[in-house]
């Protein structure tokens, strides 16, 4: 499920990659065209994002497992009152953090882990996404994050891997 998409074709790619098909209006309740923060894109398009509508769609998906992809980050605004973290709390979701591996990723990852725990949610695991193929000290960064976070490393995505190609690089049995 991609609750909100703001520009691009993320939601359509996730629907195609899923092993369980649901109507697009459930898989992506807010398909916004404008590539911007959701609250801005929704305002431009004259739409109000309501977390209750997203929660209702989530509840109608009849699958043993539903992976809900965030939008932009854990503290991205959905509307004038609510952030992505509020939606995750409403749905009581365990969280998998995707860490964009580049200079500065340690601080960003640790701040995200702390924010998730402050919201009373559990970090179920994390994935290292090698967005900078020439990142120096890549292994040292992985080791540091693995040692600081109690949640398991679920995989390392090579630079440029697409969603349909990602599965062989992930070990979700560690969840």
NUNUGU-883418 format. One record per atom (N, C-alpha, C, CB): residue number from 1; residue in one letter; atom name; x, y, z. Coordinates in steps of 0.02 Angstrom, whole numbers, padded with zeros to 5 digits. Atoms other than C-alpha are relative to their C-alpha. Glycine has a CB too. Layout:
BEGIN
NUM,A,CA,X,Y,Z
...
! end
This chain:
BEGIN
1,X,N,00043,-00059,00000
1,X,CA,00000,00000,00000
1,X,C,00045,00062,00000
1,X,CB,-00048,00000,00061
2,X,N,-00033,-00065,00002
2,X,CA,00063,00173,-00046
2,X,C,-00055,00050,00015
2,X,CB,00036,00014,-00070
3,X,N,00056,-00042,-00023
3,X,CA,-00054,00285,00055
3,X,C,-00007,00064,-00040
3,X,CB,00008,00017,00073
4,X,N,-00001,-00062,00037
4,X,CA,-00003,00444,-00032
4,X,C,00059,-00003,-00048
4,X,CB,00006,00062,00048
5,X,N,-00055,-00008,00048
5,X,CA,00098,00462,-00191
5,X,C,-00003,00071,-00025
5,X,CB,-00005,-00052,-00060
6,X,N,-00003,-00070,00021
6,X,CA,00154,00635,-00241
6,X,C,00048,00006,-00059
6,X,CB,00022,00047,00059
7,X,N,-00041,-00001,00060
7,X,CA,00216,00634,-00420
7,X,C,00032,-00068,-00010
7,X,CB,00054,00054,00004
8,X,N,-00034,00063,00015
8,X,CA,00301,00488,-00505
8,X,C,-00049,-00058,-00004
8,X,CB,00051,-00015,00052
9,X,N,00041,00060,00009
9,X,CA,00240,00311,-00526
9,X,C,00013,-00053,00054
9,X,CB,00012,-00029,-00068
10,X,N,-00014,00047,-00054
10,X,CA,00288,00233,-00358
10,X,C,-00057,-00048,00013
10,X,CB,00017,00038,00064
11,X,N,00058,00041,-00018
11,X,CA,00113,00171,-00321
11,X,C,-00013,-00052,-00053
11,X,CB,-00062,00044,00010
12,X,N,00012,00047,00054
12,X,CA,00090,00090,-00491
12,X,C,00053,-00055,-00001
12,X,CB,-00002,00036,-00068
13,X,N,-00053,00050,-00002
13,X,CA,00259,00004,-00478
13,X,C,-00009,-00049,00058
13,X,CB,00070,00034,00005
14,X,N,00013,00044,-00057
14,X,CA,00215,-00064,-00305
14,X,C,-00057,-00048,-00014
14,X,CB,-00014,00041,00062
15,X,N,00058,00042,00017
15,X,CA,00047,-00129,-00366
15,X,C,00022,-00056,-00047
15,X,CB,-00057,00041,-00032
16,X,N,-00023,00050,00047
16,X,CA,00133,-00218,-00511
16,X,C,00046,-00051,00033
16,X,CB,00037,00033,-00059
17,X,N,-00049,00045,-00033
17,X,CA,00268,-00292,-00396
17,X,C,-00032,-00043,00054
17,X,CB,00056,00041,00030
18,X,N,00033,00036,-00056
18,X,CA,00143,-00354,-00265
18,X,C,-00024,-00069,-00021
18,X,CB,-00058,00041,00027
19,X,N,00026,00068,00013
19,X,CA,00098,-00537,-00253
19,X,C,-00075,-00005,00016
19,X,CB,00039,-00051,00042
20,X,N,00071,-00001,-00018
20,X,CA,-00076,-00488,-00190
20,X,C,-00031,00062,-00031
20,X,CB,-00009,00000,00078
21,X,N,00029,-00056,00037
21,X,CA,-00183,-00379,-00302
21,X,C,-00062,00027,00036
21,X,CB,-00019,-00021,-00071
22,X,N,00058,-00035,-00028
22,X,CA,-00306,-00251,-00232
22,X,C,-00017,00057,-00047
22,X,CB,00016,00027,00073
23,X,N,00018,-00057,00043
23,X,CA,-00402,-00112,-00318
23,X,C,00047,00059,00014
23,X,CB,-00073,00021,00012
24,X,N,-00048,-00055,-00006
24,X,CA,-00293,00040,-00349
24,X,C,-00022,00052,00052
24,X,CB,00011,00034,-00067
25,X,N,00024,-00049,-00048
25,X,CA,-00405,00151,-00241
25,X,C,00014,-00022,00072
25,X,CB,-00075,00012,-00009
26,X,N,-00022,00024,-00066
26,X,CA,-00359,00040,-00091
26,X,C,00075,00003,00007
26,X,CB,-00026,-00071,00013
27,X,N,-00073,00002,-00002
27,X,CA,-00176,00021,-00135
27,X,C,00029,00071,00003
27,X,CB,00026,-00036,-00061
28,X,N,-00025,-00069,00002
28,X,CA,-00158,00210,-00161
28,X,C,-00058,00049,00006
28,X,CB,00041,00013,-00066
29,X,N,00058,-00044,-00009
29,X,CA,-00299,00313,-00084
29,X,C,00010,00072,-00023
29,X,CB,-00019,00000,00072
30,X,N,-00013,-00069,00020
30,X,CA,-00214,00478,-00126
30,X,C,00054,00002,-00054
30,X,CB,00021,00043,00061
31,X,N,-00049,-00004,00055
31,X,CA,-00130,00474,-00298
31,X,C,00006,00072,-00025
31,X,CB,-00021,-00046,-00059
32,X,N,-00009,-00070,00017
32,X,CA,-00068,00653,-00314
32,X,C,00049,00006,-00058
32,X,CB,00025,00041,00060
33,X,N,-00043,-00009,00059
33,X,CA,00012,00716,-00475
33,X,C,00060,00045,00013
33,X,CB,-00041,00027,-00057
34,X,N,-00051,-00050,-00012
34,X,CA,00115,00858,-00403
34,X,C,00058,-00029,00041
34,X,CB,-00031,00060,00037
35,X,N,-00057,00025,-00038
35,X,CA,00292,00808,-00350
35,X,C,00021,00051,00054
35,X,CB,00059,-00014,-00048
36,X,N,-00014,-00046,-00057
36,X,CA,00297,00897,-00181
36,X,C,-00020,-00036,00064
36,X,CB,-00039,00068,-00008
37,X,N,00023,00026,-00064
37,X,CA,00269,00866,00003
37,X,C,-00076,-00012,-00005
37,X,CB,00018,00048,00059
38,X,N,00071,00016,00007
38,X,CA,00097,00784,00019
38,X,C,-00048,00056,00017
38,X,CB,-00016,-00059,00041
39,X,N,00046,-00053,-00019
39,X,CA,00016,00930,00109
39,X,C,00000,00057,-00052
39,X,CB,00019,00029,00068
40,X,N,-00004,-00051,00052
40,X,CA,00076,01050,-00027
40,X,C,-00034,-00026,-00064
40,X,CB,00074,00019,-00015
41,X,N,00030,00029,00060
41,X,CA,00030,00934,-00172
41,X,C,-00076,-00004,00006
41,X,CB,00030,-00070,-00014
42,X,N,00072,00005,-00010
42,X,CA,-00142,00903,-00099
42,X,C,-00033,00069,-00004
42,X,CB,-00016,-00033,00068
43,X,N,00027,-00068,00003
43,X,CA,-00171,01090,-00077
43,X,C,-00003,00026,-00071
43,X,CB,00042,00047,00042
44,X,N,-00001,-00021,00071
44,X,CA,-00121,01125,-00257
44,X,C,-00056,-00034,-00039
44,X,CB,00069,-00016,-00032
45,X,N,00050,00039,00036
45,X,CA,-00239,00989,-00316
45,X,C,-00071,00005,00030
45,X,CB,00021,-00072,-00003
46,X,N,00065,-00010,-00029
46,X,CA,-00382,01045,-00204
46,X,C,-00027,-00061,00038
46,X,CB,-00049,00019,-00053
47,X,N,00018,00062,-00036
47,X,CA,-00382,00884,-00101
47,X,C,00022,00008,00072
47,X,CB,00033,-00063,-00033
48,X,N,-00020,00004,-00070
48,X,CA,-00380,00861,00087
48,X,C,00017,-00071,00018
48,X,CB,-00055,00028,00046
49,X,N,-00020,00068,-00020
49,X,CA,-00282,00709,00147
49,X,C,-00027,-00013,00070
49,X,CB,00078,-00009,-00002
50,X,N,00029,00020,-00063
50,X,CA,-00376,00621,00287
50,X,C,00027,-00068,00021
50,X,CB,-00078,-00002,-00004
51,X,N,-00029,00064,-00023
51,X,CA,-00288,00487,00389
51,X,C,-00054,-00052,00012
51,X,CB,00041,00011,00063
52,X,N,00054,00049,-00011
52,X,CA,-00456,00407,00430
52,X,C,-00019,-00036,-00065
52,X,CB,-00063,00036,00029
53,X,N,00014,00032,00065
53,X,CA,-00487,00375,00244
53,X,C,00054,-00051,-00015
53,X,CB,-00003,00054,-00056
54,X,N,-00055,00047,00011
54,X,CA,-00315,00293,00233
54,X,C,-00009,-00061,00045
54,X,CB,00068,00035,00013
55,X,N,00010,00055,-00047
55,X,CA,-00351,00189,00389
55,X,C,-00057,-00046,-00024
55,X,CB,-00016,00027,00071
56,X,N,00057,00040,00025
56,X,CA,-00517,00132,00314
56,X,C,00023,-00043,-00059
56,X,CB,-00059,00046,-00022
57,X,N,-00026,00037,00057
57,X,CA,-00431,00080,00151
57,X,C,00046,-00057,00024
57,X,CB,00037,00046,-00049
58,X,N,-00045,00051,-00028
58,X,CA,-00296,-00012,00250
58,X,C,-00040,-00058,00030
58,X,CB,00046,00032,00055
59,X,N,00041,00052,-00031
59,X,CA,-00430,-00106,00347
59,X,C,-00038,-00042,-00049
59,X,CB,-00048,00032,00047
60,X,N,00037,00038,00051
60,X,CA,-00515,-00161,00186
60,X,C,00045,-00047,-00041
60,X,CB,-00035,00047,-00046
61,X,N,-00045,00045,00036
61,X,CA,-00360,-00246,00116
61,X,C,00002,-00066,00038
61,X,CB,00072,00030,-00006
62,X,N,00006,00066,-00031
62,X,CA,-00387,-00430,00153
62,X,C,00060,-00044,-00019
62,X,CB,-00066,-00034,-00021
63,X,N,-00060,00038,00012
63,X,CA,-00211,-00497,00151
63,X,C,00033,-00015,00067
63,X,CB,00049,00039,-00047
64,X,N,-00034,00019,-00062
64,X,CA,-00108,-00586,00283
64,X,C,00052,00053,00020
64,X,CB,00033,-00068,-00007
65,X,N,-00052,-00051,-00012
65,X,CA,00029,-00454,00264
65,X,C,-00014,00059,-00046
65,X,CB,00071,-00029,-00013
66,X,N,00006,-00062,00039
66,X,CA,00011,-00273,00208
66,X,C,00061,00043,00017
66,X,CB,-00068,00038,00015
67,X,N,-00056,-00045,-00009
67,X,CA,00168,-00171,00184
67,X,C,-00022,00069,-00023
67,X,CB,00064,-00025,-00040
68,X,N,00021,-00068,00014
68,X,CA,00130,00014,00193
68,X,C,00062,00042,-00011
68,X,CB,-00043,00029,00058
69,X,N,-00058,-00043,00015
69,X,CA,00258,00124,00106
69,X,C,-00015,00071,00021
69,X,CB,00019,-00004,-00075
70,X,N,00008,-00070,-00020
70,X,CA,00282,00295,00181
70,X,C,00009,00047,-00059
70,X,CB,00050,00017,00055
71,X,N,-00007,-00050,00053
71,X,CA,00299,00455,00085
71,X,C,00049,00054,00025
71,X,CB,-00069,00032,-00020
72,X,N,-00048,-00053,-00014
72,X,CA,00458,00558,00101
72,X,C,00037,-00004,00065
72,X,CB,-00035,00063,-00002
73,X,N,-00033,00003,-00064
73,X,CA,00502,00520,00281
73,X,C,-00050,-00003,00057
73,X,CB,00047,00059,00009
74,X,N,00044,00013,-00057
74,X,CA,00432,00488,00454
74,X,C,-00036,00062,00026
74,X,CB,00040,-00030,00056
75,X,N,00032,-00062,-00024
75,X,CA,00394,00671,00493
75,X,C,-00024,00045,-00056
75,X,CB,00049,00037,00043
76,X,N,00027,-00039,00056
76,X,CA,00328,00726,00324
76,X,C,-00073,00015,00014
76,X,CB,00008,-00040,-00068
77,X,N,00070,-00018,-00012
77,X,CA,00164,00822,00338
77,X,C,-00047,-00028,-00053
77,X,CB,-00008,00076,00003
78,X,N,00053,00024,00044
78,X,CA,00008,00742,00265
78,X,C,-00052,00054,-00011
78,X,CB,-00032,-00063,00028
79,X,N,00047,-00056,00002
79,X,CA,-00101,00892,00305
79,X,C,00024,00051,00051
79,X,CB,-00075,-00024,00015
80,X,N,-00022,-00052,-00047
80,X,CA,-00094,01043,00419
80,X,C,00007,-00024,00072
80,X,CB,-00048,00059,-00003
81,X,N,00000,00025,-00069
81,X,CA,-00116,00936,00576
81,X,C,00041,-00064,00010
81,X,CB,-00070,-00012,00023
82,X,N,-00027,00068,-00009
82,X,CA,-00043,00763,00543
82,X,C,00060,-00013,-00044
82,X,CB,-00054,-00051,-00015
83,X,N,-00061,00022,00034
83,X,CA,00123,00689,00493
83,X,C,-00005,-00074,-00016
83,X,CB,00062,00015,00043
84,X,N,-00003,00072,00015
84,X,CA,00168,00518,00423
84,X,C,00003,-00040,00065
84,X,CB,00061,-00016,-00045
85,X,N,-00005,00036,-00064
85,X,CA,00212,00466,00602
85,X,C,-00068,-00007,00033
85,X,CB,00049,00036,00047
86,X,N,00067,00005,-00028
86,X,CA,00033,00503,00655
86,X,C,-00040,-00056,-00033
86,X,CB,-00037,00067,-00007
87,X,N,00033,00054,00036
87,X,CA,-00032,00386,00520
87,X,C,00027,-00068,00023
87,X,CB,00010,00008,-00076
88,X,N,-00031,00063,-00024
88,X,CA,00091,00249,00573
88,X,C,-00027,-00017,00069
88,X,CB,00077,00005,00001
89,X,N,00027,00011,-00068
89,X,CA,00030,00270,00753
89,X,C,-00073,-00021,-00003
89,X,CB,00008,00062,00043
90,X,N,00071,00017,00008
90,X,CA,-00153,00266,00700
90,X,C,-00009,-00073,-00021
90,X,CB,-00033,00046,-00051
91,X,N,00005,00069,00025
91,X,CA,-00123,00101,00610
91,X,C,00039,-00050,00043
91,X,CB,00026,-00003,-00071
92,X,N,-00042,00041,-00045
92,X,CA,-00007,00034,00749
92,X,C,00048,-00044,-00039
92,X,CB,-00045,-00045,00044
93,X,N,-00044,00038,00043
93,X,CA,00121,-00018,00621
93,X,C,00071,-00006,00028
93,X,CB,00003,00033,-00068
94,X,N,-00072,00005,-00010
94,X,CA,00293,-00089,00654
94,X,C,00033,00034,-00060
94,X,CB,00025,-00076,00008
95,X,N,-00030,-00041,00053
95,X,CA,00414,00015,00550
95,X,C,00066,-00030,-00024
95,X,CB,00012,00072,00025
96,X,N,-00064,00018,00031
96,X,CA,00551,-00036,00429
96,X,C,00028,00065,-00028
96,X,CB,-00009,-00055,-00057
97,X,N,-00032,-00062,00023
97,X,CA,00672,00107,00397
97,X,C,00046,-00016,-00058
97,X,CB,00040,00034,00059
98,X,N,-00046,00006,00057
98,X,CA,00757,00122,00228
98,X,C,00049,00058,00007
98,X,CB,-00038,00002,-00069
99,X,N,-00052,-00050,-00011
99,X,CA,00922,00212,00255
99,X,C,00036,00011,-00066
99,X,CB,00050,-00022,00055
100,X,N,-00037,-00018,00061
100,X,CA,00991,00303,00103
100,X,C,00073,00007,00018
100,X,CB,-00028,00066,-00030
101,X,N,-00071,00003,-00019
101,X,CA,01175,00260,00118
101,X,C,00040,00052,-00039
101,X,CB,00029,-00070,-00011
102,X,N,-00041,-00055,00026
102,X,CA,01274,00420,00089
102,X,C,00028,00037,00059
102,X,CB,-00042,00047,-00047
103,X,N,-00028,-00040,-00054
103,X,CA,01373,00545,00189
103,X,C,-00056,00033,00039
103,X,CB,00049,00053,-00028
104,X,N,00052,-00028,-00042
104,X,CA,01265,00599,00337
104,X,C,-00054,-00049,00019
104,X,CB,-00031,00059,-00033
105,X,N,00054,00049,-00012
105,X,CA,01160,00441,00342
105,X,C,-00004,-00023,00072
105,X,CB,00009,-00059,-00046
106,X,N,00003,00025,-00069
106,X,CA,01208,00392,00519
106,X,C,-00045,00045,00043
106,X,CB,00071,-00003,00031
107,X,N,00041,-00045,-00039
107,X,CA,01133,00547,00598
107,X,C,-00073,-00005,-00021
107,X,CB,00024,00072,-00007
108,X,N,00069,00004,00026
108,X,CA,00978,00539,00487
108,X,C,-00033,-00065,00024
108,X,CB,-00001,00003,-00077
109,X,N,00029,00065,-00021
109,X,CA,00952,00354,00528
109,X,C,-00014,-00001,00075
109,X,CB,00047,-00058,-00019
110,X,N,00010,00002,-00072
110,X,CA,00977,00374,00716
110,X,C,-00056,00047,00022
110,X,CB,00065,00020,00036
111,X,N,00055,-00045,-00016
111,X,CA,00859,00524,00722
111,X,C,-00067,-00032,-00019
111,X,CB,00008,00067,-00038
112,X,N,00062,00034,00021
112,X,CA,00728,00423,00626
112,X,C,-00017,-00056,00049
112,X,CB,00007,-00027,-00072
113,X,N,00013,00054,-00048
113,X,CA,00747,00272,00741
113,X,C,-00028,00028,00066
113,X,CB,00066,-00040,00014
114,X,N,00022,-00031,-00063
114,X,CA,00727,00385,00894
114,X,C,-00070,00028,-00007
114,X,CB,00048,00056,00021
115,X,N,00067,-00028,00010
115,X,CA,00574,00472,00821
115,X,C,-00053,-00056,-00001
115,X,CB,-00003,00039,-00066
116,X,N,00047,00056,00003
116,X,CA,00490,00304,00787
116,X,C,-00013,-00025,00071
116,X,CB,00029,-00058,-00044
117,X,N,00008,00025,-00069
117,X,CA,00521,00245,00965
117,X,C,-00036,00051,00044
117,X,CB,00069,-00016,00030
118,X,N,00036,-00052,-00038
118,X,CA,00460,00413,01037
118,X,C,-00074,-00002,-00014
118,X,CB,00028,00069,-00017
119,X,N,00071,00005,00017
119,X,CA,00296,00384,00946
119,X,C,-00032,-00064,00028
119,X,CB,-00009,00001,-00077
120,X,N,00026,00061,-00029
120,X,CA,00278,00219,01038
120,X,C,-00004,-00058,-00050
120,X,CB,-00068,00012,00028
121,X,N,-00001,00052,00051
121,X,CA,00309,00116,00881
121,X,C,00065,-00039,00004
121,X,CB,-00011,00030,-00070
122,X,N,-00058,00044,-00001
122,X,CA,00433,-00024,00853
122,X,C,00036,00004,-00068
122,X,CB,-00020,-00072,00016
123,X,N,-00041,00006,00060
123,X,CA,00576,-00019,00728
123,X,C,00009,-00075,-00012
123,X,CB,00070,00038,00006
124,X,N,-00001,00072,00013
124,X,CA,00553,-00192,00652
124,X,C,00065,-00022,-00035
124,X,CB,-00059,-00021,-00042
125,X,N,-00061,00015,00036
125,X,CA,00709,-00183,00545
125,X,C,00020,00059,-00042
125,X,CB,-00008,-00063,-00044
126,X,N,-00023,-00053,00044
126,X,CA,00809,-00077,00426
126,X,C,00033,-00028,-00061
126,X,CB,00047,00048,00037
127,X,N,-00028,00019,00065
127,X,CA,00868,-00085,00247
127,X,C,00049,00054,-00020
127,X,CB,-00056,-00011,-00055
128,X,N,-00050,-00047,00025
128,X,CA,01026,-00005,00180
128,X,C,-00009,00006,-00075
128,X,CB,00073,-00023,00019
129,X,N,00010,-00013,00071
129,X,CA,00993,00074,00010
129,X,C,00060,00040,-00025
129,X,CB,-00066,00039,-00014
130,X,N,-00063,-00031,00022
130,X,CA,01157,00113,-00078
130,X,C,-00015,00052,-00055
130,X,CB,00050,-00054,-00027
131,X,N,00016,-00052,00049
131,X,CA,01106,00277,-00161
131,X,C,00062,00035,-00027
131,X,CB,-00047,00050,00032
132,X,N,-00064,-00028,00024
132,X,CA,01286,00338,-00173
132,X,C,00047,-00059,-00012
132,X,CB,00031,00051,00052
133,X,N,-00041,00059,00014
133,X,CA,01383,00201,-00263
133,X,C,00073,00008,00019
133,X,CB,-00005,-00017,-00073
134,X,N,-00070,-00012,-00018
134,X,CA,01548,00282,-00216
134,X,C,00009,00022,00072
134,X,CB,00030,00052,-00047
135,X,N,-00004,-00020,-00070
135,X,CA,01511,00310,-00033
135,X,C,00062,-00030,00033
135,X,CB,-00063,-00022,00039
136,X,N,-00059,00023,-00037
136,X,CA,01672,00300,00067
136,X,C,-00021,-00028,00067
136,X,CB,00051,00058,00009
137,X,N,00011,00031,-00065
137,X,CA,01674,00190,00222
137,X,C,-00070,-00030,00006
137,X,CB,00011,00052,00055
138,X,N,00067,00030,00002
138,X,CA,01513,00103,00172
138,X,C,-00006,-00055,00054
138,X,CB,-00014,-00030,-00070
139,X,N,00004,00055,-00049
139,X,CA,01550,-00054,00276
139,X,C,00003,00024,00072
139,X,CB,00057,-00050,-00013
140,X,N,-00004,-00028,-00067
140,X,CA,01597,00050,00428
140,X,C,-00066,00032,00021
140,X,CB,00057,00051,00003
141,X,N,00065,-00030,-00014
141,X,CA,01432,00144,00417
141,X,C,-00052,-00055,00015
141,X,CB,-00023,00044,-00059
142,X,N,00046,00057,-00012
142,X,CA,01336,-00021,00405
142,X,C,00014,-00029,00069
142,X,CB,00009,-00055,-00056
143,X,N,-00018,00029,-00064
143,X,CA,01431,-00089,00554
143,X,C,-00023,00045,00058
143,X,CB,00076,-00011,00004
144,X,N,00021,-00045,-00054
144,X,CA,01398,00066,00660
144,X,C,-00075,-00002,00010
144,X,CB,00023,00071,-00016
145,X,N,00073,00000,-00006
145,X,CA,01212,00069,00622
145,X,C,-00025,-00067,00026
145,X,CB,-00033,00016,-00067
146,X,N,00020,00066,-00024
146,X,CA,01198,-00118,00652
146,X,C,00013,-00007,00074
146,X,CB,00037,-00055,-00039
147,X,N,-00017,00005,-00070
147,X,CA,01282,-00101,00820
147,X,C,-00040,00046,00045
147,X,CB,00072,00016,00009
148,X,N,00037,-00049,-00040
148,X,CA,01177,00047,00878
148,X,C,-00075,-00013,00002
148,X,CB,00012,00069,-00027
149,X,N,00072,00010,00005
149,X,CA,01004,-00012,00827
149,X,C,-00015,-00073,00014
149,X,CB,-00026,00021,-00070
150,X,N,00017,00069,-00017
150,X,CA,00925,-00167,00903
150,X,C,-00037,-00036,-00055
150,X,CB,-00040,-00001,00062
151,X,N,00037,00032,00055
151,X,CA,00823,-00199,00746
151,X,C,00048,-00029,-00051
151,X,CB,-00048,00050,-00033
152,X,N,-00046,00033,00047
152,X,CA,00898,-00316,00617
152,X,C,00007,00036,-00067
152,X,CB,-00023,-00070,-00013
153,X,N,-00012,-00022,00068
153,X,CA,00976,-00264,00453
153,X,C,-00033,-00052,-00045
153,X,CB,00078,00009,-00016
154,X,N,00038,00047,00042
154,X,CA,00857,-00342,00325
154,X,C,00030,-00009,-00069
154,X,CB,-00071,00025,-00006
155,X,N,-00032,00008,00065
155,X,CA,00966,-00316,00174
155,X,C,00035,00064,-00022
155,X,CB,-00050,-00020,-00051
156,X,N,-00036,-00056,00031
156,X,CA,01078,-00205,00070
156,X,C,-00019,00001,-00073
156,X,CB,00079,-00006,00010
157,X,N,00020,-00008,00070
157,X,CA,01008,-00141,-00094
157,X,C,00057,00032,-00039
157,X,CB,-00065,00042,-00006
158,X,N,-00053,-00030,00041
158,X,CA,01141,-00111,-00226
158,X,C,-00025,00064,-00035
158,X,CB,00025,-00050,-00053
159,X,N,00017,-00061,00035
159,X,CA,01145,00056,-00315
159,X,C,-00040,-00016,-00063
159,X,CB,00064,00040,-00018
160,X,N,00039,00006,00061
160,X,CA,01011,00070,-00449
160,X,C,-00050,-00057,-00004
160,X,CB,00046,-00006,-00056
161,X,N,00047,00056,00002
161,X,CA,00908,-00082,-00402
161,X,C,-00072,00027,-00001
161,X,CB,00010,-00048,00061
162,X,N,00070,-00020,00005
162,X,CA,00724,-00065,-00448
162,X,C,-00042,-00042,00047
162,X,CB,-00026,-00006,-00073
163,X,N,00041,00039,-00046
163,X,CA,00580,-00123,-00337
163,X,C,-00010,-00074,-00020
163,X,CB,-00068,00032,00006
164,X,N,00008,00071,00017
164,X,CA,00548,-00283,-00438
164,X,C,00065,-00041,00008
164,X,CB,-00024,-00006,-00071
165,X,N,-00064,00034,-00007
165,X,CA,00734,-00324,-00425
165,X,C,00024,-00006,00072
165,X,CB,00053,00036,-00042
166,X,N,-00025,-00005,-00069
166,X,CA,00749,-00293,-00237
166,X,C,-00006,-00064,00041
166,X,CB,-00037,00055,00035
167,X,N,00014,00058,-00043
167,X,CA,00679,-00455,-00166
167,X,C,00061,-00045,00015
167,X,CB,-00053,-00042,-00032
168,X,N,-00056,00045,-00016
168,X,CA,00837,-00562,-00183
168,X,C,00051,00030,00049
168,X,CB,00036,-00018,-00063
169,X,N,-00048,-00033,-00044
169,X,CA,00934,-00434,-00080
169,X,C,-00027,00009,00071
169,X,CB,00019,00069,-00028
170,X,N,00032,-00009,-00065
170,X,CA,00812,-00437,00067
170,X,C,-00012,-00066,00035
170,X,CB,-00065,00038,-00008
171,X,N,00015,00059,-00040
171,X,CA,00792,-00563,00208
171,X,C,-00054,00020,00051
171,X,CB,00064,-00027,00036
172,X,N,00055,-00020,-00043
172,X,CA,00620,-00529,00282
172,X,C,-00016,-00053,00053
172,X,CB,-00061,00013,-00042
173,X,N,00010,00050,-00052
173,X,CA,00628,-00689,00384
173,X,C,00028,00025,00067
173,X,CB,00034,-00066,-00020
174,X,N,-00029,-00028,-00061
174,X,CA,00724,-00583,00511
174,X,C,-00049,00045,00037
174,X,CB,00063,00039,-00016
175,X,N,00050,-00043,-00033
175,X,CA,00567,-00483,00552
175,X,C,-00031,-00035,00060
175,X,CB,-00055,00020,-00049
! end
